[in-house]
Amino acid sequence: MTSRVRLAVGIPQTFPGGVVDLQKVRAFLGRAEALGFESAWVVEQILGSLPSLEPVQLLTRAAGITTRIRLGSAVLLTALRS
């Protein structure tokens, strides 16, 4: 029996200096897809000193950038969305 290794990656959501750079996110996702990663994930962060990209909007953006990689949220705080 053979099995395939499935690799996943976390999409960057915080940036040093607090300046969001969506071109870096685009380049990151393009590289992850080219390297054969199967999926890319986001998390919801409400604590920390750096601003963080909102996960649902980032997944929407990622869906427009990628062609094959699967997308998901590892943490989504539903209580914040009611």
GUTIKOL-927507 format. One line per field, with one value per residue: residue number from 1; residue in three letters; x, y, z of N, C-alpha, C in turn. Coordinates in steps of 0.1 Angstrom, whole numbers, plus 2048, in hexadecimal, padded with zeros to 3 digits. Atoms other than C-alpha are relative to their C-alpha. Layout:
BEGIN
pos = [NUM, ...]
code = [ALA, ...]
n_xx = [X, ...]
n_yy = [Y, ...]
n_zz = [Z, ...]
ca_xx = [X, ...]
ca_yy = [Y, ...]
ca_zz = [Z, ...]
c_xx = [X, ...]
c_yy = [Y, ...]
c_zz = [Z, ...]
END
This chain:
BEGIN
pos = [1, 2, 3, 4, 5, 6, 7, 8, 9, 10, 11, 12, 13, 14, 15, 16, 17, 18, 19, 20, 21, 22, 23, 24, 25, 26, 27, 28, 29, 30, 31, 32, 33, 34, 35, 36, 37, 38, 39, 40, 41, 42, 43, 44, 45, 46, 47, 48, 49, 50, 51, 52, 53, 54, 55, 56, 57, 58, 59, 60, 61, 62, 63, 64, 65, 66, 67, 68, 69, 70, 71, 72, 73, 74, 75, 76, 77, 78, 79, 80, 81, 82]
code = [MET, THR, SER, ARG, VAL, ARG, LEU, ALA, VAL, GLY, ILE, PRO, GLN, THR, PHE, PRO, GLY, GLY, VAL, VAL, ASP, LEU, GLN, LYS, VAL, ARG, ALA, PHE, LEU, GLY, ARG, ALA, GLU, ALA, LEU, GLY, PHE, GLU, SER, ALA, TRP, VAL, VAL, GLU, GLN, ILE, LEU, GLY, SER, LEU, PRO, SER, LEU, GLU, PRO, VAL, GLN, LEU, LEU, THR, ARG, ALA, ALA, GLY, ILE, THR, THR, ARG, ILE, ARG, LEU, GLY, SER, ALA, VAL, LEU, LEU, THR, ALA, LEU, ARG, SER]
n_xx = [808, 7F9, 808, 7FA, 7FE, 808, 7FA, 808, 7F9, 807, 7FF, 7FC, 80A, 7FB, 7F4, 7F8, 803, 80E, 805, 805, 7FB, 808, 7F7, 7F8, 809, 801, 7F4, 7FF, 809, 7FB, 7F4, 805, 806, 7F6, 7F8, 809, 808, 80E, 80A, 7FC, 809, 800, 806, 805, 7F8, 805, 7F6, 7F3, 7FD, 800, 80D, 801, 80A, 80C, 7FF, 809, 7FC, 7F3, 803, 807, 7F5, 7F8, 808, 7FE, 7F2, 7FC, 808, 801, 7FE, 80C, 7FF, 808, 7FE, 7FD, 807, 809, 808, 80E, 807, 7FE, 807, 80E]
n_yy = [7F4, 7F4, 7F5, 7F3, 7F6, 7F4, 7F5, 7F4, 7F4, 7F5, 7F3, 7F5, 7F6, 7F4, 7FB, 7F7, 7F2, 7FE, 7FC, 80B, 800, 80B, 806, 80B, 80B, 806, 807, 80B, 80A, 805, 809, 80C, 808, 805, 80B, 80C, 801, 804, 7F7, 7F4, 7FD, 7F3, 801, 7F4, 7FB, 7F4, 7FB, 7FD, 7F2, 7FD, 802, 80C, 800, 807, 80D, 803, 7F7, 805, 80C, 7FC, 7FB, 80C, 808, 7FA, 801, 80D, 807, 80E, 802, 7FF, 7F5, 803, 7F8, 808, 7FA, 7F5, 7FD, 7FE, 7F7, 7F3, 7FF, 802]
n_zz = [800, 801, 7FB, 804, 7F6, 802, 7F9, 7FE, 7FC, 7FA, 807, 7F8, 7FD, 7F9, 807, 7F8, 803, 801, 80D, 807, 80E, 807, 80B, 7FA, 7FF, 80D, 803, 7F7, 805, 80D, 7FE, 7FA, 80A, 809, 7F9, 7FE, 7F3, 802, 7FA, 7F9, 7F5, 7F9, 7F3, 7FB, 7F5, 7F9, 7F7, 806, 802, 80E, 806, 807, 80A, 7FC, 807, 80B, 80C, 805, 807, 80C, 808, 804, 80A, 80C, 804, 803, 809, 7FC, 7F2, 7F8, 7F6, 7F4, 7F3, 7F4, 7F5, 804, 7F4, 805, 7F7, 805, 80D, 7FF]
ca_xx = [800, 80D, 802, 808, 815, 7FD, 80E, 7FC, 807, 7FB, 7F3, 805, 7ED, 803, 820, 83E, 839, 814, 812, 7FD, 80C, 7F3, 80E, 822, 803, 7FE, 822, 821, 802, 810, 830, 81D, 808, 826, 838, 81A, 80B, 7E8, 7D8, 7DC, 7CD, 7C4, 7BC, 7A8, 7BD, 7AF, 7CD, 7EF, 801, 802, 7E3, 7D7, 7C4, 7A0, 79E, 77F, 789, 7AC, 79E, 788, 7A7, 7BB, 79F, 7A4, 7CA, 7CD, 7C1, 7C5, 7CF, 7B4, 7AC, 79F, 79D, 7AE, 79E, 77F, 76E, 749, 73E, 74D, 738, 715]
ca_yy = [800, 822, 842, 866, 881, 89E, 8BF, 8DE, 901, 91F, 93F, 95D, 974, 98B, 9A0, 9AF, 9D4, 9D0, 9D8, 9BF, 9B5, 9A1, 99D, 988, 973, 96E, 964, 94D, 93B, 938, 929, 911, 905, 901, 8EC, 8D4, 8DD, 8CE, 8E8, 90A, 915, 934, 93A, 954, 969, 982, 986, 994, 9B4, 9B1, 9B7, 997, 991, 986, 960, 95E, 97C, 96D, 94B, 95D, 96F, 94E, 93D, 957, 952, 92D, 913, 8F1, 8F5, 8EE, 909, 907, 918, 907, 91E, 933, 943, 93F, 953, 972, 96D, 96B]
ca_zz = [800, 7F7, 808, 7FE, 815, 818, 821, 82E, 834, 849, 836, 844, 856, 86A, 85D, 86F, 872, 870, 84B, 838, 816, 801, 7E5, 7FE, 805, 7E0, 7DB, 7F9, 7EC, 7C9, 7D6, 7ED, 7D0, 7BA, 7D4, 7D6, 7F8, 7FA, 810, 820, 841, 854, 879, 88B, 8A2, 8BB, 8D1, 8C9, 8C2, 89C, 886, 876, 856, 85B, 852, 83D, 827, 824, 819, 7FF, 7F2, 7F2, 7DE, 7C3, 7C2, 7C2, 7AA, 7BB, 7DF, 7F9, 812, 836, 858, 875, 88E, 888, 8A6, 89E, 8BD, 8AC, 88D, 89B]
c_xx = [809, 7F7, 808, 800, 7F8, 806, 7F6, 808, 7F6, 802, 804, 7F5, 804, 80E, 808, 7FE, 7F2, 7FA, 7FD, 805, 7FA, 808, 808, 7F7, 7FE, 80C, 802, 7F7, 804, 80B, 7FB, 7F9, 80A, 808, 7F8, 7F9, 7F1, 7F6, 807, 7F6, 802, 7FB, 7FB, 808, 7FA, 809, 80D, 802, 800, 7F2, 800, 7F5, 7F4, 7FF, 7F7, 803, 80D, 7FE, 7F9, 80B, 809, 7F9, 802, 80E, 804, 7F7, 7FD, 801, 7F3, 802, 7F7, 804, 803, 7F9, 7F7, 7F6, 7F2, 7F9, 802, 7F8, 7F1, 7F9]
c_yy = [80C, 80C, 80D, 80A, 80C, 80C, 80C, 80B, 80B, 80C, 80B, 80A, 80C, 803, 808, 80F, 804, 804, 7F3, 801, 7F4, 7FA, 7F5, 7F4, 7F9, 7F8, 7F3, 7F5, 7FA, 7F6, 7F3, 7F6, 7FA, 7F5, 7F4, 7FF, 7FD, 80A, 80B, 804, 80D, 7FD, 80E, 804, 80D, 806, 802, 80E, 804, 7FF, 7F3, 800, 7F7, 7F3, 7FE, 809, 7FB, 7F3, 804, 805, 7F4, 7F8, 807, 800, 7F2, 7F8, 7F1, 7FE, 801, 80A, 7FD, 80A, 7F6, 804, 80B, 801, 804, 80A, 80F, 803, 7FF, 80E]
c_zz = [800, 805, 7FC, 80C, 7FC, 808, 800, 804, 806, 7F8, 809, 802, 808, 7F9, 809, 7FC, 7FF, 7F3, 7F8, 7F1, 7F9, 7F4, 806, 802, 7F3, 7FC, 808, 7FB, 7F3, 802, 807, 7F7, 7F7, 806, 803, 80D, 7FC, 805, 807, 80A, 806, 80F, 804, 80C, 806, 80A, 7F9, 7FD, 7F1, 7FA, 7F8, 7F6, 804, 7F7, 7F4, 7F4, 7FA, 7F8, 7F3, 7F6, 7FB, 7F5, 7F2, 7FA, 7FC, 7F6, 805, 80F, 808, 80B, 80C, 80B, 80B, 80C, 7FB, 80C, 7FC, 809, 7FB, 7F4, 801, 7FF]
END
